[in-house]
Amino acid sequence: MKKIERDADRASVRFWRNVHWPQGIATGSGFESSRTLTKWLILGIMVGVVAGLGAVLFLHAIRWVTDFALGQVVGYLPPSPVGEGQPILRHMERPWLLPVVTGLGGLISGIIVFSLAPEAEGHGTDAAIAAIHHKRGLLRARVPPIKLVASAITIGSGGSGGREGPAAQISAGFGSILAQWLKLSVQDRRILVAAGMGAGIGAIFRAPLGGALMAAEILYLHDLEVEALIPGLIASIVGYSVFGAIDGFEPIFGAQPELGFTHPWTLVYFAGLGIVAGLGGLLYARTFYGIGGLFHRLRVPRWVKPAIGGVLVGIMGIWIKGALHTGYGWIQISMSHELLTLPLWIVIALPFAKILATALSISSGGSGGIFGPGMVIGGMFGATYWRLFHGIFPQMSQNPAPYVIIGMMALFGGIAHAPLAVMLMVAEMTGNLSLLAPAMVAVALSTALVGDNTIYVAQLPTRADSPAHRVRFSFPLLSSLFVSDAMRAGPAPPGAAASAGAIVEASQPLDDAMQQMAEAEATTADVVDSGQIVGRLTYRDALTAYKAMLQRGIRRVRALPEQTTILEARLTAGSRLAGKTLRETKLPHDVLVVSILRQGEVLFPRAETVLQPGDIVTLVASPASLPELRQWFDVADALKPVTRGEPSPRP
């Protein structure tokens, strides 16, 4: 394995350099260059195809288990969204068997996971995020198929879980395997895993744009993985196309073009929904991990715990059927006036029951996603909000769908710290972009209320906190240097050690090269240009170039140059300069206005800046210009020296 890691960078550079570029097309540098785009086009297509096929396989596995476990054994099928079936409420023929089925589903899932791949427990997205940040993008090859089987059993038997976590882990796992097989660099492997996550989510939700943005947004609390945007977009589009070609392109909740934002006053109502969603998101996260802590302290074998959670979910599901399965069909029902036919206590209880059922099903060690349940919970909070106030608030829509849709966006967009991705994803799932304006209000308030709390504990605050970007953010000015600025030209000296597999390009930014060397555990690297080795780079060379740049660059001065004076004047209402631009003042040529303090704010002026009464003007001038300069200011302006420069210290 170590040898593979050391060979990764060399193999990657050689592989992609052998691509023949059309004459006249400049390859350039950076992740927007032709070479890089072509590389990610090829890799993105490969990951996208697997993401689409994996999503289809996973969806049909869930349907098969559902038809058998719930349909044939319990005599009950959950309602489906219009894009996948019919939102029909059915009677449960043998409710006494439901806890048995959900318990057995949890037991089988637990045995599979904890005997073959314990890291496949839970919702899976956190595992992929942690792999990107802390495990060099490495995921075991056995995890994706085990995750698929275990999640299909958990959800299909009635457990409350989402489809996106397993779908994301399937394609992310393939991205990791593909990168290892092609011996790509560690950074490329991380990007490929992130793109796989986005592709899996975008495919199974038929939301390619939201999925692509999710790949970049979900890794951090307050940042984006910019390099993952283009690969994620390519992979997500391909995954969506493959999935749609097999299973259809209709949005999950159907196209709803009749919905729209029609009255500004309703922004107040959506703001209230944002607050409700933020509180609901906090409750969701704390319940999920709180119950997970209880199961962790439970003194029974780990593989038994999902069965205990399953039994409890089954008992709850006898009275509140919406707590079972994915819950997407209940969202579809809540978007129509059929919501008014449900007992009020059911509508109010549904989001809380779904929170509890998801925690029991997944945080107990079962397998499934938490993204989907989070949107269902948000949608049901929106349905409850509309049901309670639609006959009270004026101008409130008679259609509950806008509140259900924005509730989905606001709750999970806030608690997952992925507001942009979730807004676009839900808009794609409902075929309607016209609600984005009120959605932004609700999501912003929900996100502000959530603060740094998150449903994904593997998220880091920013890229500066990620080991994947340690070199770049520890030495930020390295990005302004290139390898050619620091390398030692020519062949390696006689007797020099080999570069241990690291290879960098002369035109590569120096921070990227040092990160690449660190990931390859190499102290030196061969430098190539146009396919030929032109020199070598060491850490010492890079730091020497960095230090030289700092010495040549801008630095804080200790004193003003000799024969220089700083002056200050406060302009009065009667000043002859007030109301004029700096260009119109025509001050002496050896006088420079460096700043203006206006109402506590420092301005750095331009020629067209207008001077105003009350301004405190700071000037730099030579002593010889002082007599002429005083003629331009009134006595009341109080022109006075601030300090006189001394000779600059000799180096």
C-alpha positions as CSV (number, residue, x, y, z in Angstrom):
1,M,0.0,0.0,0.0
2,K,2.8,2.4,0.9
3,K,4.5,1.8,-2.5
4,I,1.2,2.5,-4.3
5,E,0.9,5.8,-2.3
6,R,4.4,6.8,-3.3
7,D,3.8,6.0,-7.0
8,A,0.5,7.8,-7.1
9,D,1.7,11.3,-8.1
10,R,4.2,10.1,-10.7
11,A,1.6,7.8,-12.3
12,S,-1.1,10.4,-12.3
13,V,1.1,13.0,-14.1
14,R,2.3,10.5,-16.7
15,F,-1.2,9.2,-17.4
16,W,-2.7,12.6,-18.0
17,R,0.2,14.0,-19.8
18,N,-0.1,11.3,-22.5
19,V,-3.5,12.7,-23.5
20,H,-3.2,14.2,-26.9
21,W,-4.5,17.7,-27.1
22,P,-6.0,19.2,-30.3
23,Q,-3.7,21.7,-31.9
24,G,-4.5,25.3,-31.0
25,I,-6.0,24.5,-27.6
26,A,-4.1,25.9,-24.7
27,T,-3.9,23.6,-21.8
28,G,-3.2,26.4,-19.2
29,S,-3.0,25.7,-15.5
30,G,-5.3,25.3,-12.6
31,F,-8.5,23.3,-12.2
32,E,-10.1,25.3,-15.1
33,S,-7.4,24.4,-17.6
34,S,-8.2,22.2,-20.6
35,R,-6.0,19.4,-19.3
36,T,-7.7,19.4,-15.9
37,L,-11.2,19.7,-17.4
38,T,-10.6,16.8,-19.7
39,K,-9.3,14.7,-16.9
40,W,-12.3,15.4,-14.7
41,L,-14.6,14.9,-17.7
42,I,-13.3,11.4,-18.1
43,L,-13.3,10.6,-14.4
44,G,-16.6,12.3,-13.8
45,I,-18.3,10.2,-16.5
46,M,-17.0,7.0,-15.0
47,V,-18.1,7.9,-11.5
48,G,-21.5,9.2,-12.8
49,V,-22.2,6.0,-14.6
50,V,-21.6,4.0,-11.4
51,A,-23.6,6.5,-9.4
52,G,-26.6,6.2,-11.7
53,L,-26.5,2.4,-11.9
54,G,-25.9,2.2,-8.1
55,A,-28.9,4.4,-7.4
56,V,-31.1,2.3,-9.7
57,L,-30.0,-0.9,-8.1
58,F,-30.4,0.5,-4.6
59,L,-33.9,1.9,-5.3
60,H,-35.1,-1.4,-6.7
61,A,-33.6,-3.3,-3.8
62,I,-35.6,-1.2,-1.4
63,R,-38.8,-1.8,-3.5
64,W,-38.2,-5.5,-3.5
65,V,-37.7,-5.7,0.3
66,T,-40.6,-3.4,0.9
67,D,-43.0,-5.4,-1.3
68,F,-42.0,-8.6,0.6
69,A,-41.5,-7.5,4.2
70,L,-44.3,-4.8,4.5
71,G,-46.5,-5.7,1.6
72,Q,-46.8,-9.5,1.9
73,V,-46.0,-10.1,5.6
74,V,-47.6,-7.0,7.2
75,G,-50.2,-6.3,4.5
76,Y,-49.3,-2.6,4.2
77,L,-47.5,-0.5,1.6
78,P,-46.4,3.1,2.5
79,P,-47.7,5.8,0.1
80,S,-45.2,6.8,-2.6
81,P,-44.6,10.2,-4.2
82,V,-46.1,10.7,-7.7
83,G,-42.7,10.3,-9.4
84,E,-42.3,6.8,-8.0
85,G,-45.9,5.5,-7.6
86,Q,-49.1,6.7,-6.0
87,P,-49.7,8.6,-2.7
88,I,-52.4,6.3,-1.5
89,L,-53.1,5.8,2.2
90,R,-53.7,2.1,2.9
91,H,-55.0,0.1,5.8
92,M,-52.6,-2.2,7.6
93,E,-53.9,-5.7,7.6
94,R,-51.7,-7.3,10.2
95,P,-50.3,-4.5,12.4
96,W,-49.3,-6.9,15.1
97,L,-46.6,-8.3,12.8
98,L,-45.1,-4.8,12.1
99,P,-42.7,-4.8,15.2
100,V,-41.6,-8.3,14.3
101,V,-40.7,-7.3,10.8
102,T,-39.0,-4.0,11.7
103,G,-37.1,-5.8,14.5
104,L,-36.0,-8.6,12.2
105,G,-34.9,-6.1,9.6
106,G,-32.8,-4.3,12.1
107,L,-31.3,-7.6,13.3
108,I,-30.4,-8.8,9.8
109,S,-28.9,-5.4,9.0
110,G,-26.9,-5.4,12.2
111,I,-25.5,-8.8,11.6
112,I,-24.4,-7.9,8.1
113,V,-22.8,-4.6,9.0
114,F,-21.0,-5.5,12.2
115,S,-19.7,-8.8,10.9
116,L,-18.4,-7.6,7.6
117,A,-17.9,-3.8,7.6
118,P,-18.6,-1.9,10.9
119,E,-17.9,1.4,9.3
120,A,-21.0,0.9,7.2
121,E,-23.3,1.5,10.2
122,G,-25.3,4.7,10.5
123,H,-26.1,7.1,7.7
124,G,-22.8,6.8,5.7
125,T,-22.4,10.5,4.7
126,D,-20.3,11.2,7.8
127,A,-18.0,8.3,7.0
128,A,-17.4,9.7,3.5
129,I,-16.8,13.3,4.8
130,A,-14.3,11.9,7.4
131,A,-12.5,9.9,4.7
132,I,-12.0,13.1,2.7
133,H,-10.7,15.1,5.6
134,H,-8.7,12.6,7.6
135,K,-8.2,9.3,5.7
136,R,-6.8,10.6,2.4
137,G,-10.0,9.8,0.6
138,L,-9.7,6.0,1.3
139,L,-12.8,3.9,1.6
140,R,-12.7,0.1,1.8
141,A,-14.0,-1.6,-1.4
142,R,-16.4,-3.8,0.6
143,V,-18.3,-0.9,2.2
144,P,-20.5,0.1,-0.8
145,P,-22.1,-3.3,-1.5
146,I,-22.6,-4.0,2.2
147,K,-24.1,-0.5,2.7
148,L,-26.5,-1.1,-0.2
149,V,-27.8,-4.5,1.2
150,A,-28.0,-3.4,4.8
151,S,-29.8,-0.1,4.0
152,A,-32.3,-1.8,1.7
153,I,-33.2,-4.2,4.5
154,T,-33.4,-1.5,7.1
155,I,-35.6,0.8,5.0
156,G,-37.6,-1.9,3.2
157,S,-38.6,-3.5,6.5
158,G,-40.1,-0.3,7.7
159,G,-37.1,1.5,9.4
160,S,-37.0,5.2,9.1
161,G,-34.1,6.1,6.8
162,G,-33.2,8.0,3.6
163,R,-31.8,6.7,0.4
164,E,-29.2,9.4,-0.2
165,G,-26.6,8.4,2.4
166,P,-26.2,4.8,1.0
167,A,-26.4,6.1,-2.6
168,A,-23.7,8.7,-1.8
169,Q,-21.5,6.1,-0.1
170,I,-21.8,3.7,-3.1
171,S,-20.5,6.2,-5.6
172,A,-18.1,7.8,-3.2
173,G,-16.6,4.4,-2.5
174,F,-16.3,3.7,-6.2
175,G,-14.5,7.1,-6.6
176,S,-12.0,6.1,-4.0
177,I,-11.5,2.7,-5.6
178,L,-11.1,4.2,-9.1
179,A,-8.6,6.7,-7.8
180,Q,-6.5,4.0,-6.2
181,W,-6.7,1.8,-9.3
182,L,-5.5,4.7,-11.5
183,K,-2.9,5.7,-8.9
184,L,-4.2,9.3,-8.8
185,S,-2.8,11.8,-6.3
186,V,-4.4,12.0,-2.8
187,Q,-5.9,15.4,-3.6
188,D,-7.5,14.0,-6.8
189,R,-8.8,11.0,-4.8
190,R,-10.5,13.3,-2.2
191,I,-12.1,15.3,-5.0
192,L,-13.3,12.1,-6.7
193,V,-14.9,10.9,-3.4
194,A,-16.6,14.2,-3.0
195,A,-17.9,14.2,-6.6
196,G,-19.1,10.6,-6.0
197,M,-21.1,11.8,-3.0
198,G,-22.8,14.5,-5.0
199,A,-23.5,12.2,-8.0
200,G,-25.1,9.6,-5.8
201,I,-27.4,12.1,-4.1
202,G,-28.2,13.9,-7.4
203,A,-29.0,10.7,-9.2
204,I,-31.4,9.1,-6.6
205,F,-33.2,12.4,-6.0
206,R,-33.2,13.3,-9.7
207,A,-31.6,16.7,-8.7
208,P,-28.3,16.9,-10.5
209,L,-27.6,20.6,-9.9
210,G,-28.3,20.3,-6.1
211,G,-26.3,17.1,-5.9
212,A,-23.2,18.8,-7.6
213,L,-23.4,21.7,-5.2
214,M,-23.9,19.3,-2.3
215,A,-20.5,17.7,-3.1
216,A,-18.8,21.1,-2.5
217,E,-21.0,22.4,0.4
218,I,-21.5,19.5,2.7
219,L,-17.9,19.1,3.8
220,Y,-17.7,22.3,5.8
221,L,-19.8,24.4,8.2
222,H,-18.8,27.7,6.6
223,D,-17.0,27.0,3.4
224,L,-17.0,25.3,0.0
225,E,-14.7,22.7,-1.6
226,V,-14.4,24.8,-4.8
227,E,-12.2,22.2,-6.6
228,A,-15.1,19.7,-6.3
229,L,-17.7,21.8,-8.1
230,I,-16.8,21.0,-11.7
231,P,-16.1,17.3,-11.1
232,G,-19.2,17.1,-9.0
233,L,-21.3,18.7,-11.8
234,I,-20.0,16.3,-14.4
235,A,-20.6,13.2,-12.3
236,S,-24.0,14.4,-11.1
237,I,-25.3,15.1,-14.6
238,V,-24.1,11.7,-15.8
239,G,-25.5,9.9,-12.8
240,Y,-28.9,11.7,-13.2
241,S,-29.0,10.8,-16.9
242,V,-28.2,7.2,-16.3
243,F,-30.8,6.9,-13.5
244,G,-33.4,8.8,-15.5
245,A,-32.9,6.7,-18.6
246,I,-33.8,3.6,-16.6
247,D,-36.3,4.9,-14.0
248,G,-37.7,8.1,-15.6
249,F,-36.9,11.8,-15.4
250,E,-40.1,13.0,-13.6
251,P,-39.4,14.9,-10.4
252,I,-40.0,12.9,-7.3
253,F,-42.9,15.0,-6.2
254,G,-44.0,15.8,-9.7
255,A,-43.9,19.1,-11.6
256,Q,-45.9,21.8,-9.8
257,P,-45.7,24.9,-12.1
258,E,-48.8,26.4,-10.5
259,L,-47.0,27.3,-7.3
260,G,-45.5,30.7,-6.9
261,F,-44.6,33.7,-4.7
262,T,-47.6,36.0,-5.0
263,H,-47.7,38.4,-2.1
264,P,-44.8,40.2,-0.3
265,W,-46.7,40.0,3.1
266,T,-46.3,36.2,3.1
267,L,-42.5,36.7,3.6
268,V,-43.4,37.3,7.2
269,Y,-45.1,33.9,7.4
270,F,-42.2,32.2,5.7
271,A,-39.8,33.9,8.2
272,G,-41.9,32.3,11.0
273,L,-41.6,29.0,9.3
274,G,-37.8,29.4,9.1
275,I,-37.7,29.9,12.9
276,V,-39.8,26.8,13.4
277,A,-37.6,24.8,11.0
278,G,-34.4,26.0,12.7
279,L,-35.8,24.8,16.1
280,G,-36.9,21.5,14.4
281,G,-33.4,21.0,13.0
282,L,-31.8,21.5,16.4
283,L,-34.3,19.0,17.9
284,Y,-33.6,16.5,15.1
285,A,-29.8,16.6,15.6
286,R,-29.9,16.5,19.4
287,T,-32.4,13.7,19.4
288,F,-30.5,11.7,16.8
289,Y,-27.2,11.9,18.7
290,G,-28.8,11.7,22.1
291,I,-30.4,8.4,21.4
292,G,-27.2,7.3,19.7
293,G,-25.5,7.9,23.0
294,L,-28.0,5.8,24.9
295,F,-27.6,2.9,22.5
296,H,-23.8,3.3,22.8
297,R,-24.0,2.8,26.6
298,L,-26.4,-0.2,26.2
299,R,-24.6,-3.3,27.3
300,V,-25.7,-5.7,24.6
301,P,-23.8,-6.9,21.4
302,R,-23.7,-4.2,18.8
303,W,-25.5,-6.2,16.2
304,V,-28.5,-6.6,18.5
305,K,-29.0,-2.8,18.9
306,P,-30.6,-2.1,15.5
307,A,-33.1,-4.9,16.3
308,I,-34.1,-3.1,19.5
309,G,-34.5,0.2,17.6
310,G,-36.5,-1.6,14.9
311,V,-39.0,-3.1,17.4
312,L,-39.6,0.3,18.9
313,V,-40.1,1.9,15.5
314,G,-42.6,-0.9,14.6
315,I,-44.6,-0.3,17.8
316,M,-44.7,3.4,17.0
317,G,-45.7,2.8,13.4
318,I,-48.8,0.9,14.3
319,W,-50.4,4.2,15.3
320,I,-48.3,6.7,13.3
321,K,-47.7,5.1,9.9
322,G,-45.8,8.2,8.6
323,A,-42.9,7.4,10.9
324,L,-42.1,4.3,8.8
325,H,-40.0,3.9,5.7
326,T,-38.7,7.0,3.8
327,G,-41.9,9.1,4.3
328,Y,-41.8,10.7,0.9
329,G,-45.3,9.7,0.1
330,W,-46.5,11.5,3.2
331,I,-44.9,14.7,1.9
332,Q,-46.8,14.2,-1.3
333,I,-50.0,13.9,0.6
334,S,-49.2,17.0,2.6
335,M,-48.7,19.1,-0.5
336,S,-52.4,18.6,-1.4
337,H,-55.7,19.4,0.2
338,E,-55.8,15.8,1.4
339,L,-53.8,17.2,4.3
340,L,-57.1,18.6,5.6
341,T,-58.6,15.1,5.8
342,L,-55.9,13.9,8.3
343,P,-56.6,14.2,12.0
344,L,-54.9,17.3,13.4
345,W,-53.1,15.3,16.1
346,I,-51.5,13.1,13.3
347,V,-50.3,16.2,11.4
348,I,-48.8,17.7,14.6
349,A,-47.3,14.4,15.8
350,L,-45.8,13.3,12.4
351,P,-42.6,15.4,12.5
352,F,-41.8,14.5,16.1
353,A,-42.5,10.8,15.4
354,K,-40.3,10.9,12.3
355,I,-37.4,12.4,14.4
356,L,-37.7,9.7,17.0
357,A,-38.1,6.9,14.4
358,T,-35.0,8.0,12.5
359,A,-32.9,8.1,15.6
360,L,-34.1,4.7,16.7
361,S,-33.5,3.2,13.2
362,I,-30.2,4.7,12.3
363,S,-28.4,5.9,15.4
364,S,-28.9,2.5,17.0
365,G,-26.5,1.1,14.4
366,G,-28.9,0.5,11.5
367,S,-28.1,1.5,8.0
368,G,-29.7,4.3,6.1
369,G,-29.6,8.0,5.3
370,I,-30.6,11.0,7.4
371,F,-30.9,13.5,4.6
372,G,-34.2,12.2,3.3
373,P,-35.8,12.0,6.8
374,G,-34.6,15.5,7.5
375,M,-36.5,16.8,4.5
376,V,-39.6,14.8,5.5
377,I,-39.4,16.3,9.0
378,G,-39.0,19.8,7.6
379,G,-41.9,19.3,5.2
380,M,-44.2,18.0,8.0
381,F,-43.3,21.0,10.2
382,G,-44.3,23.1,7.2
383,A,-47.6,21.2,6.8
384,T,-48.3,21.6,10.5
385,Y,-47.5,25.3,10.3
386,W,-50.0,25.7,7.4
387,R,-52.6,23.5,9.0
388,L,-52.6,25.6,12.2
389,F,-52.5,29.1,10.7
390,H,-54.0,29.0,7.1
391,G,-57.4,30.1,8.3
392,I,-56.0,32.8,10.6
393,F,-53.3,34.6,8.8
394,P,-54.5,36.9,5.9
395,Q,-53.1,36.3,2.4
396,M,-51.8,32.9,3.5
397,S,-52.0,30.5,0.5
398,Q,-54.9,28.1,0.4
399,N,-52.4,25.5,-1.0
400,P,-50.1,23.9,1.7
401,A,-47.5,22.9,-0.9
402,P,-45.4,26.1,-0.6
403,Y,-45.1,25.7,3.1
404,V,-44.2,22.0,2.8
405,I,-41.6,22.7,0.2
406,I,-40.0,25.6,2.0
407,G,-40.1,23.6,5.3
408,M,-38.0,20.9,3.6
409,M,-35.5,23.4,2.5
410,A,-35.3,25.4,5.7
411,L,-34.9,22.6,8.2
412,F,-32.3,20.4,6.5
413,G,-30.5,23.3,4.7
414,G,-29.9,24.8,8.1
415,I,-28.9,21.8,10.2
416,A,-26.8,20.3,7.4
417,H,-25.1,23.7,6.7
418,A,-25.8,23.1,3.0
419,P,-28.5,25.8,2.3
420,L,-27.7,26.5,-1.3
421,A,-27.6,22.8,-2.3
422,V,-30.7,21.9,-0.4
423,M,-32.7,24.8,-1.9
424,L,-31.8,23.8,-5.4
425,M,-32.3,20.1,-4.7
426,V,-35.8,20.6,-3.4
427,A,-36.6,22.9,-6.2
428,E,-35.5,20.2,-8.7
429,M,-37.5,17.6,-6.8
430,T,-40.7,19.6,-7.1
431,G,-40.1,21.0,-10.5
432,N,-40.5,24.6,-9.3
433,L,-38.0,27.4,-8.9
434,S,-40.5,30.2,-8.2
435,L,-40.4,29.7,-4.4
436,L,-36.7,30.5,-4.0
437,A,-37.3,34.1,-2.8
438,P,-39.3,33.1,0.3
439,A,-37.2,30.0,0.7
440,M,-34.1,32.2,1.1
441,V,-35.7,34.1,3.9
442,A,-36.7,30.9,5.7
443,V,-33.4,29.1,5.1
444,A,-31.4,32.2,6.2
445,L,-33.3,32.4,9.5
446,S,-33.0,28.6,10.1
447,T,-29.3,28.6,9.4
448,A,-28.7,31.6,11.8
449,L,-30.7,29.9,14.5
450,V,-28.8,26.6,14.1
451,G,-25.4,28.3,14.4
452,D,-22.5,25.8,14.5
453,N,-24.8,22.9,15.4
454,T,-24.8,20.3,12.6
455,I,-26.3,16.9,11.8
456,Y,-23.0,15.9,10.2
457,V,-20.4,15.7,13.0
458,A,-17.5,15.1,10.5
459,Q,-17.9,18.5,9.0
460,L,-15.1,21.0,9.7
461,P,-15.6,24.8,10.1
462,T,-13.5,25.8,7.0
463,R,-10.9,24.5,4.6
464,A,-8.2,26.0,6.8
465,D,-9.2,23.4,9.4
466,S,-8.9,20.4,7.0
467,P,-5.7,18.4,6.9
468,A,-6.3,18.3,3.1
469,H,-5.5,22.0,2.9
470,R,-3.0,22.3,5.7
471,V,0.0,23.4,3.6
472,R,-2.0,25.9,1.5
473,F,-3.5,27.7,4.5
474,S,-0.4,27.5,6.6
475,F,1.7,29.3,4.0
476,P,-0.9,31.2,2.0
477,L,1.6,33.3,-0.1
478,L,3.0,30.0,-1.6
479,S,0.1,30.1,-4.0
480,S,1.7,33.2,-5.7
481,L,4.9,31.2,-6.5
482,F,5.4,28.5,-9.0
483,V,7.6,25.4,-8.8
484,S,9.9,27.0,-11.4
485,D,10.6,29.8,-8.9
486,A,12.0,27.4,-6.3
487,M,13.4,24.4,-8.1
488,R,17.0,23.5,-8.7
489,A,17.4,23.2,-12.4
490,G,19.2,20.4,-14.1
491,P,19.6,16.7,-13.3
492,A,19.9,15.3,-9.8
493,P,23.5,15.5,-8.4
494,P,25.5,12.3,-8.3
495,G,24.6,10.2,-5.3
496,A,21.3,12.1,-4.6
497,A,18.5,10.0,-3.3
498,A,15.5,9.2,-5.6
499,S,12.5,11.4,-5.3
500,A,10.4,8.6,-3.7
501,G,7.8,8.8,-6.4
502,A,6.8,12.5,-6.1
503,I,6.7,14.4,-9.4
504,V,5.5,17.9,-9.9
505,E,5.2,20.3,-12.9
506,A,7.3,23.4,-13.3
507,S,4.2,25.5,-13.9
508,Q,2.4,24.2,-10.9
509,P,1.7,26.5,-7.9
510,L,4.2,25.9,-5.2
511,D,1.5,25.3,-2.5
512,D,0.0,22.5,-4.6
513,A,3.4,21.0,-5.1
514,M,4.3,21.0,-1.4
515,Q,0.9,19.5,-0.6
516,Q,1.5,16.8,-3.2
517,M,4.9,16.0,-1.7
518,A,3.5,15.8,1.8
519,E,0.8,13.4,0.7
520,A,3.4,11.2,-1.1
521,E,5.6,11.3,2.1
522,A,8.4,12.5,-0.1
523,T,11.1,15.1,0.8
524,T,12.1,15.8,-2.8
525,A,10.3,15.7,-6.1
526,D,11.3,15.6,-9.8
527,V,10.2,18.6,-11.7
528,V,8.9,18.0,-15.2
529,D,8.2,20.4,-18.1
530,S,6.7,19.2,-21.4
531,G,7.3,15.6,-20.4
532,Q,11.0,16.1,-19.5
533,I,12.6,16.2,-16.1
534,V,14.1,19.7,-15.8
535,G,15.0,19.9,-12.1
536,R,14.3,18.9,-8.5
537,L,12.4,20.5,-5.7
538,T,12.9,20.0,-1.9
539,Y,11.1,21.5,1.1
540,R,14.2,23.6,1.7
541,D,14.1,25.0,-1.8
542,A,10.4,25.9,-1.4
543,L,11.0,27.6,2.0
544,T,14.0,29.5,0.7
545,A,12.0,30.9,-2.2
546,Y,9.1,31.7,0.2
547,K,11.5,33.7,2.5
548,A,13.0,35.5,-0.4
549,M,9.6,36.5,-1.6
550,L,8.7,37.9,1.8
551,Q,11.9,39.9,1.9
552,R,11.2,41.4,-1.6
553,G,7.6,42.0,-0.9
554,I,5.7,44.7,1.0
555,R,6.5,45.1,4.6
556,R,5.5,47.4,7.5
557,V,7.8,50.4,7.7
558,R,9.3,51.4,11.1
559,A,9.6,55.1,10.2
560,L,9.0,57.5,7.4
561,P,11.8,58.3,4.9
562,E,14.0,61.3,5.7
563,Q,12.6,64.8,4.8
564,T,9.0,63.7,5.0
565,T,6.3,65.0,7.2
566,I,2.8,63.8,8.0
567,L,0.2,66.6,8.6
568,E,-3.4,66.6,9.7
569,A,-6.2,69.1,9.1
570,R,-9.9,69.1,10.2
571,L,-12.0,70.9,7.6
572,T,-14.5,73.4,8.9
573,A,-17.8,74.4,7.3
574,G,-16.2,77.5,5.9
575,S,-13.1,75.8,4.6
576,R,-12.2,76.7,1.0
577,L,-11.5,73.0,0.3
578,A,-14.9,71.8,1.5
579,G,-17.2,70.7,-1.4
580,K,-14.2,70.2,-3.9
581,T,-12.8,67.0,-5.3
582,L,-9.1,66.3,-4.7
583,R,-8.5,67.0,-8.4
584,E,-10.1,70.4,-8.1
585,T,-8.0,71.4,-5.0
586,K,-4.8,71.4,-7.1
587,L,-2.6,70.9,-4.0
588,P,1.2,71.2,-4.5
589,H,2.7,68.4,-6.5
590,D,4.8,67.1,-3.6
591,V,1.8,66.8,-1.3
592,L,-0.2,63.5,-1.1
593,V,-3.5,63.0,0.7
594,V,-3.2,59.5,2.1
595,S,-6.5,59.2,4.1
596,I,-9.7,60.9,5.2
597,L,-11.4,60.2,8.5
598,R,-15.1,60.8,8.0
599,Q,-17.6,60.1,10.8
600,G,-15.3,57.4,12.3
601,E,-14.7,55.7,8.9
602,V,-11.3,55.8,7.2
603,L,-11.4,56.5,3.5
604,F,-8.6,56.0,1.0
605,P,-9.3,58.8,-1.4
606,R,-9.2,59.1,-5.2
607,A,-9.0,62.1,-7.5
608,E,-12.8,62.3,-7.6
609,T,-13.3,62.1,-3.8
610,V,-15.2,65.1,-2.6
611,L,-13.9,66.7,0.7
612,Q,-16.6,67.5,3.2
613,P,-16.8,69.7,6.4
614,G,-15.7,67.7,9.4
615,D,-13.3,65.5,7.4
616,I,-9.9,64.9,9.1
617,V,-7.5,64.9,6.2
618,T,-4.1,63.2,6.6
619,L,-1.3,64.4,4.2
620,V,2.3,63.4,3.5
621,A,4.5,66.3,2.3
622,S,8.1,67.5,2.1
623,P,9.1,70.3,4.5
624,A,9.7,72.6,1.6
625,S,6.1,72.5,0.6
626,L,4.7,73.6,4.0
627,P,4.6,77.4,3.4
628,E,2.6,76.9,0.1
629,L,0.5,74.2,1.7
630,R,-0.7,76.4,4.5
631,Q,-2.1,78.9,2.0
632,W,-4.7,76.3,1.0
633,F,-6.1,75.8,4.5
634,D,-7.9,78.3,6.7
635,V,-6.7,79.0,10.2
636,A,-9.7,77.1,11.6
637,D,-8.7,74.0,9.7
638,A,-5.9,73.6,12.2
639,L,-3.2,72.2,9.8
640,K,-0.5,70.7,12.0
641,P,2.3,68.2,11.8
642,V,1.7,64.8,13.3
643,T,5.2,63.4,13.1
644,R,8.4,64.0,11.2
645,G,10.1,61.2,9.5
646,E,13.5,60.0,10.6
647,P,16.0,58.2,8.3
648,S,15.0,54.7,7.5
649,P,17.1,52.0,9.3
650,R,19.9,50.6,7.2
651,P,19.5,47.0,6.2
